[in-house]
Amino acid sequence: MTIINGSGDFRAALGSFATGVTIVTTRAADGKDVGMTANSFNSVSLDPPMVLWSIGKNALSQPAFATADHFAVHILASDQEELSNRFARRGEDKFAGLDLERGPGDIPLLGGCAARFKCRTAYRYEGGDHDIIVGEVLEFDHFEKKPLLFHRGKYSALAGVSGAEFADSSLGFLLARAQFAVFKDVRSELERLDISLDQYFALAALGAKSMSAQDIHRHGSFYDRSFGPADVEKLEERGLVEGETERLDADLKLTAAGRQTMVRLLAIGKDAEATLLAQFEPWEGQWLKSAMDRLASGMPEVPVD
């Protein structure tokens, strides 16, 4: 058992939640154990450690969770599909025959999970046809077990996901899809302006400071971008850059038209970003950008003269 004393282990435990199969349990006011399968689990805060989940207002166990002071979230392991199905069914003794432990408030704790979070109910919110329940994590258990996944309407263990399914849910594939979604409107504008991605990268770099074509090429190589004499010639012909363009080691800079073009492209990108982030809560959007920044910090540093 790990008592909350820092965010590192807590973040690692939250990482057991791959695509979302949990069982949430509590102890009702009449002393009856209550539990249900839920896939609405999310982390809220690392300091203090908090999580949330939601329950339908018409769920049989809703009255128990609506008044419970404590509850536990169990992230299921890959061999617990039957247990997930048991707690998803209505109207049966879901705890029959199970070897239970007890947590804060005498809540029932299930064994064999990938992780368990024992919570004090901190807040309840109306969420349409659901109640949103926020818990402060008092204790958690984190076990080295593969999580149970629910993907495309079916269960799967992590090792049992097919190549195509894994590609669809791998970090690289998801990042590429997200990048396409954020950049789609900018790409359309670039096509309209007949500006390539390499040339767009050069304009963005020159928007920060003047630099030579050689510097732009070296800088772009870290992002799989290339910039050569033909790109310089085209941008000069379009009236977007100026300088001693025949020399690759001479500094280039944006013209007034080039800066205006860059501002328009940046505005389109910011508008697309704001539209996509509007589907998240503000804290989720900030967390997402922070997570992307941490991922990017693992890249090699780009040399700056």
C-alpha positions as CSV (number, residue, x, y, z in Angstrom):
1,M,0.0,0.0,0.0
2,T,1.3,3.5,-0.9
3,I,0.2,6.5,1.2
4,I,0.0,9.8,-0.7
5,N,3.3,11.5,-0.2
6,G,4.1,12.9,-3.6
7,S,2.8,13.1,-7.2
8,G,5.3,10.8,-9.0
9,D,4.0,7.4,-7.8
10,F,0.4,8.7,-8.0
11,R,0.9,9.7,-11.7
12,A,2.4,6.2,-12.3
13,A,-0.6,4.6,-10.7
14,L,-3.0,6.7,-12.8
15,G,-1.1,5.5,-15.9
16,S,-2.5,2.0,-15.4
17,F,-5.8,3.3,-16.7
18,A,-5.3,2.6,-20.4
19,T,-8.6,3.1,-22.1
20,G,-10.9,2.8,-19.2
21,V,-12.3,-0.3,-17.4
22,T,-12.9,0.3,-13.7
23,I,-15.2,-0.9,-11.0
24,V,-16.3,1.6,-8.4
25,T,-17.4,0.4,-5.0
26,T,-18.8,1.9,-1.8
27,R,-20.7,1.0,1.4
28,A,-24.3,2.1,1.4
29,A,-26.0,3.8,4.4
30,D,-27.8,0.5,5.2
31,G,-24.5,-1.4,5.4
32,K,-24.8,-3.0,2.0
33,D,-21.8,-3.3,-0.4
34,V,-22.5,-1.5,-3.7
35,G,-20.4,-1.6,-6.9
36,M,-20.6,-1.0,-10.6
37,T,-18.5,-1.1,-13.7
38,A,-17.6,2.4,-15.0
39,N,-15.4,3.8,-17.8
40,S,-15.8,7.5,-16.9
41,F,-12.7,7.6,-14.7
42,N,-10.3,10.6,-15.0
43,S,-7.6,12.2,-13.0
44,V,-8.3,15.7,-11.8
45,S,-5.3,16.9,-9.8
46,L,-1.9,15.6,-8.6
47,D,-1.7,18.0,-5.7
48,P,-3.9,17.4,-3.9
49,P,-4.5,14.0,-5.5
50,M,-8.0,13.9,-6.9
51,V,-10.0,11.8,-9.4
52,L,-13.5,11.9,-10.8
53,W,-16.0,9.5,-12.4
54,S,-19.7,9.8,-13.3
55,I,-22.8,7.7,-12.7
56,G,-26.1,7.8,-14.5
57,K,-29.0,9.2,-12.5
58,N,-31.1,6.1,-13.3
59,A,-28.4,3.6,-12.1
60,L,-29.6,1.3,-9.3
61,S,-26.6,2.2,-7.2
62,Q,-26.9,6.0,-7.7
63,P,-28.6,6.6,-4.4
64,A,-25.8,4.9,-2.5
65,F,-23.0,6.9,-4.3
66,A,-25.1,10.1,-3.9
67,T,-24.7,9.9,-0.1
68,A,-21.5,7.9,0.3
69,D,-18.6,9.6,2.1
70,H,-16.0,7.2,0.6
71,F,-15.6,5.1,-2.5
72,A,-12.9,3.1,-4.2
73,V,-12.0,3.0,-7.9
74,H,-10.4,-0.3,-9.1
75,I,-8.6,-0.2,-12.5
76,L,-9.0,-3.8,-13.7
77,A,-6.2,-6.1,-14.8
78,S,-6.2,-7.9,-18.1
79,D,-7.6,-11.1,-16.6
80,Q,-10.6,-9.5,-14.9
81,E,-13.0,-9.4,-17.9
82,E,-15.5,-11.7,-16.1
83,L,-15.4,-9.4,-13.0
84,S,-16.1,-6.4,-15.2
85,N,-19.1,-8.1,-16.7
86,R,-20.4,-9.2,-13.3
87,F,-20.4,-5.6,-12.0
88,A,-22.0,-4.3,-15.2
89,R,-25.1,-6.5,-14.7
90,R,-28.1,-5.2,-12.8
91,G,-29.9,-6.8,-9.9
92,E,-27.6,-9.5,-8.6
93,D,-25.3,-9.9,-5.6
94,K,-22.1,-8.8,-7.3
95,F,-19.9,-9.4,-4.3
96,A,-21.0,-13.0,-3.7
97,G,-18.0,-15.3,-3.3
98,L,-15.4,-12.6,-3.6
99,D,-12.5,-12.2,-1.1
100,L,-12.9,-8.6,0.0
101,E,-10.7,-6.2,1.9
102,R,-11.9,-3.1,3.6
103,G,-10.8,0.5,3.1
104,P,-11.8,3.9,4.6
105,G,-15.4,4.1,5.6
106,D,-15.5,0.3,5.5
107,I,-15.7,0.4,1.7
108,P,-15.3,-3.0,-0.1
109,L,-12.0,-3.5,-1.9
110,L,-11.5,-6.0,-4.7
111,G,-8.3,-7.9,-5.3
112,G,-6.3,-8.7,-8.4
113,C,-6.5,-5.2,-9.9
114,A,-3.9,-3.1,-11.8
115,A,-4.5,-0.2,-9.4
116,R,-6.9,0.9,-6.6
117,F,-7.7,4.4,-5.4
118,K,-9.4,4.8,-2.0
119,C,-11.2,8.1,-2.0
120,R,-13.1,10.5,0.3
121,T,-16.0,12.1,-1.6
122,A,-15.0,15.7,-2.1
123,Y,-17.5,17.2,-4.5
124,R,-20.6,16.2,-6.5
125,Y,-21.8,18.0,-9.6
126,E,-24.8,17.8,-11.9
127,G,-23.8,16.6,-15.3
128,G,-26.9,16.3,-17.4
129,D,-28.2,12.8,-17.0
130,H,-25.2,11.9,-14.8
131,D,-23.8,12.8,-11.4
132,I,-20.1,13.7,-11.5
133,I,-18.3,12.6,-8.3
134,V,-14.9,14.0,-7.4
135,G,-12.9,12.1,-4.8
136,E,-9.7,13.0,-2.9
137,V,-7.4,10.0,-3.0
138,L,-6.5,9.0,0.5
139,E,-4.5,5.9,-0.3
140,F,-3.8,3.9,-3.5
141,D,-2.3,0.5,-4.5
142,H,-0.4,0.1,-7.7
143,F,0.4,-3.4,-9.0
144,E,2.6,-4.4,-11.9
145,K,-0.3,-5.9,-14.0
146,K,-1.4,-5.3,-17.6
147,P,-4.7,-3.3,-17.7
148,L,-7.9,-4.5,-19.2
149,L,-8.7,-2.5,-22.3
150,F,-12.1,-1.7,-23.8
151,H,-11.6,-0.8,-27.4
152,R,-14.1,-0.6,-30.3
153,G,-16.8,-2.2,-28.3
154,K,-14.8,-5.2,-27.0
155,Y,-12.4,-6.1,-24.3
156,S,-8.8,-6.9,-25.0
157,A,-5.6,-7.4,-23.1
158,L,-2.7,-5.1,-24.0
159,A,-0.7,-8.0,-25.5
160,G,-3.8,-9.2,-27.4
161,V,-4.4,-6.1,-29.4
162,S,-3.9,-6.6,-33.1
163,G,-1.3,-4.7,-35.0
164,A,-3.9,-2.4,-36.7
165,E,-5.7,-1.8,-33.4
166,F,-2.5,-1.0,-31.6
167,A,-1.4,1.4,-34.4
168,D,-4.8,3.2,-34.0
169,S,-4.2,3.7,-30.3
170,S,-0.4,4.1,-30.2
171,L,1.0,7.4,-29.0
172,G,2.7,8.1,-32.3
173,F,-0.5,7.5,-34.3
174,L,-2.6,9.6,-32.0
175,L,-0.1,12.4,-32.0
176,A,-0.1,12.4,-35.8
177,R,-3.9,12.4,-36.0
178,A,-4.0,15.3,-33.4
179,Q,-1.4,17.2,-35.4
180,F,-3.4,16.8,-38.6
181,A,-6.5,18.0,-36.8
182,V,-4.8,21.1,-35.4
183,F,-3.0,21.9,-38.7
184,K,-5.8,21.1,-41.2
185,D,-6.9,24.7,-41.7
186,V,-3.4,26.0,-41.9
187,R,-2.6,23.3,-44.5
188,S,-5.6,24.4,-46.6
189,E,-4.4,28.0,-46.5
190,L,-0.9,27.0,-47.5
191,E,-2.3,25.1,-50.5
192,R,-4.3,28.1,-51.5
193,L,-1.2,30.3,-51.3
194,D,1.0,27.7,-53.0
195,I,3.4,27.6,-50.1
196,S,5.0,24.2,-49.2
197,L,5.4,23.0,-45.6
198,D,9.2,23.5,-45.8
199,Q,8.6,27.1,-46.9
200,Y,6.1,27.6,-44.2
201,F,8.6,26.4,-41.6
202,A,11.1,28.9,-43.0
203,L,8.6,31.8,-42.8
204,A,7.9,30.8,-39.2
205,A,11.6,30.7,-38.3
206,L,12.1,34.1,-39.9
207,G,9.2,35.4,-38.0
208,A,11.3,34.9,-34.9
209,K,14.6,36.4,-36.2
210,S,16.6,36.9,-39.3
211,M,18.7,33.9,-40.3
212,S,20.4,32.4,-43.3
213,A,19.1,29.7,-45.6
214,Q,21.8,27.3,-44.2
215,D,20.6,28.1,-40.6
216,I,17.0,27.4,-41.6
217,H,17.9,24.1,-43.2
218,R,19.9,23.0,-40.1
219,H,17.1,24.1,-37.8
220,G,14.5,22.4,-39.9
221,S,16.3,19.1,-40.0
222,F,15.4,18.5,-36.4
223,Y,11.7,18.6,-37.5
224,D,12.0,16.6,-40.7
225,R,11.9,19.8,-42.8
226,S,14.2,20.8,-45.6
227,F,15.0,24.3,-47.0
228,G,17.1,24.9,-50.1
229,P,17.9,27.4,-52.9
230,A,14.7,26.6,-54.8
231,D,12.6,27.5,-51.7
232,V,14.6,30.7,-51.2
233,E,14.0,31.6,-54.9
234,K,10.2,30.9,-54.7
235,L,9.7,33.0,-51.5
236,E,11.7,35.8,-53.0
237,E,9.6,35.7,-56.2
238,R,6.5,35.8,-54.1
239,G,7.8,38.9,-52.3
240,L,7.8,37.2,-48.9
241,V,11.5,37.3,-48.1
242,E,14.4,39.6,-48.9
243,G,18.2,39.8,-48.5
244,E,21.2,38.5,-50.4
245,T,19.2,35.5,-51.6
246,E,21.9,34.2,-53.9
247,R,24.1,33.5,-50.9
248,L,23.0,30.6,-48.7
249,D,25.0,31.9,-45.7
250,A,23.5,35.5,-45.9
251,D,20.7,36.4,-43.6
252,L,17.2,36.5,-44.9
253,K,14.3,38.4,-43.4
254,L,10.6,38.7,-43.9
255,T,9.2,41.5,-46.1
256,A,6.0,43.3,-45.0
257,A,4.0,40.9,-47.2
258,G,5.8,38.0,-45.7
259,R,5.1,39.1,-42.1
260,Q,1.5,39.8,-43.0
261,T,1.2,36.2,-44.5
262,M,2.8,34.8,-41.4
263,V,0.4,36.6,-39.1
264,R,-2.5,35.3,-41.1
265,L,-1.3,31.8,-40.9
266,L,-0.7,32.1,-37.2
267,A,-4.2,33.5,-36.7
268,I,-5.7,30.5,-38.6
269,G,-3.7,28.1,-36.5
270,K,-4.7,29.8,-33.2
271,D,-8.3,29.7,-34.2
272,A,-8.2,26.0,-35.1
273,E,-6.4,25.4,-31.7
274,A,-9.1,27.3,-29.8
275,T,-11.9,25.4,-31.6
276,L,-10.4,22.0,-30.8
277,L,-9.6,22.9,-27.1
278,A,-13.2,24.2,-26.6
279,Q,-14.3,20.6,-26.3
280,F,-12.2,20.2,-23.1
281,E,-12.4,21.8,-19.7
282,P,-9.9,24.6,-19.3
283,W,-7.7,22.6,-17.0
284,E,-7.7,19.7,-19.5
285,G,-6.5,22.0,-22.3
286,Q,-3.7,23.4,-20.1
287,W,-2.7,19.9,-19.0
288,L,-2.7,18.7,-22.6
289,K,-0.4,21.5,-23.7
290,S,1.8,20.9,-20.7
291,A,2.1,17.2,-21.5
292,M,3.0,18.0,-25.2
293,D,5.6,20.4,-23.9
294,R,7.1,17.7,-21.7
295,L,7.1,15.2,-24.6
296,A,8.8,17.8,-26.9
297,S,11.5,18.5,-24.2
298,G,12.8,15.0,-24.9
299,M,13.8,16.0,-28.4
300,P,17.5,17.0,-29.2
301,E,18.0,20.6,-28.6
302,V,18.1,22.7,-31.7
303,P,21.4,24.7,-32.0
304,V,20.8,28.4,-31.8
305,D,23.6,30.8,-32.9
